[in-house]
């Protein structure tokens, strides 16, 4: 009985994760396709090779398959897991991923080099659109711990 229950719980969790991954994939792909994100990565790379794009998620989203510049994005949970980052390869770090399917809203915060980018997206008539974007230089931030 316990084995059957554990198997059922595992099956439900796997299906939930797969559904969440599929739901968040579309707005994330839209965000990565924005010309502002592409220009930011090119600028912050400072002439270094930036393909393939590396996205550090910090376990904020389930594993999804997305592309940028026509190539598959390498997604890692933390910076220490990527050999490319250890070699100095530029990367995008996810600071926040908020997604509300029923409300048709998504919000992402990305860090790329010295820049912080905040994106708010909205789904209108089945299509994701950019509601707002803000970019700030994070050199001016002071962290008091």
Secondary structure, DSSP 8 states (H G I E B T S, - for coil): -HHHHHHHHHHHHHHHHHHHHHHHHHHHHHHHHSHHHHHHHHHHHTTS---S-EEE-TTSS-----EETTEE-EEESSGGG-HHHHTT---EEEEEEEEETTTTEEEEEEEETTEEEEEEEEEETTEEEEEEEEEEEGGG-----
